[in-house]
Structures are given as structure tokens and as C-alpha cells.
Amino acid sequence: MREISTNIKKPELVAKRRQKITEVAMDLFLKNGYHGTTVREICEASGVNRASIYDYFASKEDILVYIYKNVVDYSDGDNQKNFPETNVRGWKDVEPFVRSVIDNSWIKKEKTIRLLYKETMSLDPDSLKQVGIIESNYVKYVAENLRKGIGLQKVTEDLEIVANAIVFINAFRPLRGWNMSHLEKNKILDVIVGMLMSKLKALRSASMEKK
């Protein structure tokens, strides 16, 4: 996995400046498009001078990859960093986990998800490959928690498909919200979670029958 390198030795300063830069860049990318936004504009809007910005990001591509990593990066193995309230130990935890994964994306990351689906394909081949690795890790994270909740020995093909569907559904309301503005968010969430749980219940039943 490519690291977003920095010359600054103070981690807290790096985190603070990167957050400021990415927040501004995200708004500009959404407004003007990735290719329509220059590093100079990002510097002016964030208050970081042109020379200093390269202490935090080597390129504009690194900024977009960094935004993506902060949305769906589970490669460090810390399964609780984004969902500390959810600890999947058994079947009773599966529905709260699924609901939390989707709701977290729909509420906390809606703007970021719209940006990523719009602009990710603008990345260079190497950066696009990194994004693919990050998303694969995200799918594995979801699948592994579902596996633990159902009680399977390994992640099956069916479960991998469900995990991919959940990751895709994370973008459902951010991208389709314009056509569902008359519907309550919780109503949409209930229907989607119900559909997913129906399949997960079937997988659990089949697993229990084999024991």
C-alpha cells in the first residue's frame, strides 16, 4: 500500500494540516471537478502556501487518494476505528453492524462519497490501483464481520457478494437522494437493511442445517 509521505516530523501537525487541505480540496473538487481544480486554488482556499503544501501531499492525486483512505481504509486491522459502537461477536450483532455501516456512510460521509464516485476515475493508474486495494480491504472487513456474526468457518462466495453489495449500497442514498427527498432517511434504511438481512438469515439457516 502506497503511503502518503510527508517531510514533517510532528504527526499532530500533519493530521491537522491534511484535514484542512482535504476539506477545502473536497469542496473545490465537487464544485469545479477534479481536473478543473488547481493546486494553487487549493492553497489559496486552505491558507497553505504553494511551497508548504508539498510537505503534506506530493501531488493532487495524493489528496484524492488520502480522502478515499479516510472513508474506507480498514487495512490497519483496527475494525473498531470507524464503528466503535459495533462489536460483532454473534448473530445479534449482525443487523446493528449492517445498519451502522450504511448509516455511517449516508450521514457522515455523504458528500465525500459523491465526490469519490464522481472523480475517482480521474486518478492516474497507480493511484487508481491504490484505491482498488483500499476498497478490497473494506469489503474484506465487512465480509469478515458478517462471517463472525453468522458463525461460518470462512467467507463464502455468497457472503462475499453480500459484502460487496453493502459497500455499493453505501453510495445508494448519496447518489440517489435527489429522487428520494420525499422519503425519510430511516424508512429507506429500514427497507435496505431488511433486504440484506433476509439473505443473511438464509445463509445462517443453511449453515446451521449443515452442522
C-alpha positions in Angstrom: 0.0 0.0 0.0 1.5 3.4 -1.0 1.9 5.7 1.9 1.1 9.4 1.6 4.6 10.7 2.6 5.4 13.8 4.5 8.6 15.7 5.5 7.0 17.0 8.7 8.0 15.2 11.9 5.1 16.2 14.1 2.2 13.8 13.5 -0.4 16.1 15.1 0.6 19.0 12.8 0.4 16.7 9.8 -3.0 15.4 10.7 -4.3 19.0 11.3 -3.0 20.4 8.1 -4.0 17.4 6.0 -7.6 17.7 7.3 -7.7 21.4 6.4 -6.3 20.8 3.0 -8.6 17.8 2.2 -11.7 19.6 3.4 -11.0 22.5 1.1 -10.0 20.3 -1.8 -13.1 18.2 -1.5 -15.4 21.3 -1.8 -13.4 22.5 -4.8 -13.4 19.1 -6.5 -17.2 18.9 -6.0 -17.7 22.4 -7.3 -15.2 22.6 -10.2 -14.3 18.9 -10.8 -11.0 17.2 -10.1 -9.4 18.3 -13.3 -10.9 21.8 -13.0 -9.3 22.4 -9.7 -5.7 23.5 -9.4 -3.2 23.1 -6.6 -2.9 26.9 -6.5 -6.7 27.2 -5.8 -6.4 24.6 -3.0 -3.5 26.5 -1.5 -5.4 29.8 -1.6 -8.6 28.4 -0.1 -6.8 26.5 2.6 -4.3 29.2 3.5 -1.4 26.9 2.9 1.3 28.4 0.7 2.4 26.6 -2.5 5.7 25.5 -1.1 4.3 24.1 2.1 1.5 22.1 0.6 4.1 19.6 -0.8 5.2 18.9 2.7 1.9 17.2 3.2 1.0 15.9 -0.2 3.3 15.1 -3.1 0.6 15.7 -5.7 -3.1 16.5 -6.3 -3.6 12.7 -6.8 -2.3 12.1 -3.3 -5.0 14.4 -1.9 -7.8 12.4 -3.6 -6.3 9.1 -2.5 -6.0 10.4 1.1 -9.7 11.4 1.1 -10.6 7.9 -0.1 -8.4 6.3 2.5 -10.1 8.2 5.3 -13.5 7.0 4.1 -13.0 3.2 3.6 -9.5 2.3 4.8 -9.5 -0.7 7.1 -6.1 -2.0 6.1 -4.6 -1.3 9.5 -6.7 -4.0 11.1 -8.4 -1.7 13.5 -12.0 -2.9 13.0 -13.4 -0.5 15.6 -11.9 2.8 14.4 -14.9 3.8 12.4 -17.6 1.9 14.2 -16.6 1.8 17.9 -20.2 1.2 19.0 -20.3 -2.1 17.0 -18.5 -5.2 18.0 -19.7 -8.3 16.1 -19.5 -11.4 18.3 -22.6 -13.2 17.3 -25.9 -13.2 15.3 -27.5 -10.5 17.4 -24.8 -8.0 16.4 -25.2 -8.5 12.6 -28.1 -6.2 12.0 -26.7 -3.4 14.1 -23.4 -3.8 12.3 -25.0 -3.6 8.8 -27.2 -0.7 9.8 -24.2 1.1 11.3 -22.0 0.6 8.2 -24.7 2.0 5.9 -26.0 4.8 8.1 -22.4 6.0 8.8 -21.8 6.4 5.1 -25.2 8.0 4.4 -24.9 10.6 7.2 -21.3 11.3 8.0 -19.7 10.7 4.5 -22.4 11.6 2.0 -20.5 14.5 0.4 -17.3 12.5 0.3 -18.9 9.5 -1.3 -20.5 11.7 -4.0 -17.0 13.1 -4.8 -15.3 9.8 -4.9 -17.8 8.2 -7.3 -17.6 11.3 -9.5 -13.8 11.8 -9.6 -12.0 8.5 -8.7 -11.7 7.5 -12.4 -9.7 10.7 -12.9 -6.8 9.3 -11.0 -3.6 8.0 -12.6 -3.2 4.2 -13.0 -1.1 3.8 -9.9 -3.4 5.8 -7.6 -6.4 4.0 -9.1 -4.8 0.7 -8.1 -4.3 2.0 -4.6 -8.0 2.9 -4.4 -8.9 -0.6 -5.6 -6.7 -2.1 -2.8 -8.4 0.2 -0.2 -11.9 -0.8 -1.3 -11.0 -4.5 -1.4 -9.8 -4.2 2.2 -13.1 -2.5 3.1 -15.1 -5.4 1.5 -13.0 -7.9 3.4 -13.6 -6.1 6.7 -17.4 -6.2 6.1 -17.4 -9.8 5.0 -15.3 -10.9 8.0 -17.7 -9.3 10.5 -20.6 -10.9 8.7 -18.8 -14.3 8.9 -18.3 -13.9 12.6 -21.9 -12.9 13.2 -23.3 -15.8 11.2 -20.8 -18.3 12.6 -19.3 -19.5 9.3 -15.8 -21.1 9.2 -14.8 -19.0 6.2 -16.2 -16.3 3.9 -18.3 -18.0 1.3 -18.9 -16.7 -2.3 -22.5 -15.7 -1.3 -21.2 -13.8 1.7 -18.6 -12.0 -0.4 -21.3 -10.9 -2.8 -23.4 -9.6 0.1 -20.4 -7.7 1.5 -19.8 -6.1 -1.9 -23.5 -5.2 -2.1 -23.3 -3.4 1.3 -20.2 -1.4 0.1 -22.1 -0.5 -3.1 -25.2 0.4 -1.1 -23.1 2.9 0.9 -23.4 5.1 -2.1 -27.2 4.5 -2.7 -28.6 7.5 -0.8 -25.7 9.9 -1.5 -26.1 9.3 -5.3 -29.9 8.7 -5.4 -31.1 11.0 -2.7 -32.3 13.6 -5.2 -35.0 11.1 -6.3 -36.0 10.2 -2.7 -36.1 13.6 -1.0 -39.7 12.9 -0.1 -38.8 9.8 1.8 -37.5 9.7 5.4 -33.9 8.5 5.7 -34.8 5.9 8.3 -37.5 4.5 6.1 -35.0 4.0 3.3 -32.5 2.5 5.7 -35.1 0.0 7.1 -36.0 -1.3 3.7 -32.4 -1.7 2.6 -31.3 -3.4 5.8 -34.4 -5.6 5.7 -33.5 -6.8 2.2 -29.9 -7.6 3.3 -30.9 -9.3 6.5 -33.3 -11.6 4.6 -30.3 -13.0 2.6 -28.1 -13.2 5.7 -30.7 -15.1 7.6 -31.0 -17.6 4.8 -27.2 -18.0 4.8 -27.3 -18.6 8.6 -30.1 -21.1 8.3 -28.2 -23.0 5.7 -25.1 -23.0 7.8 -27.0 -24.3 10.9 -28.6 -27.1 8.8 -25.1 -28.4 7.9 -24.0 -28.6 11.5 
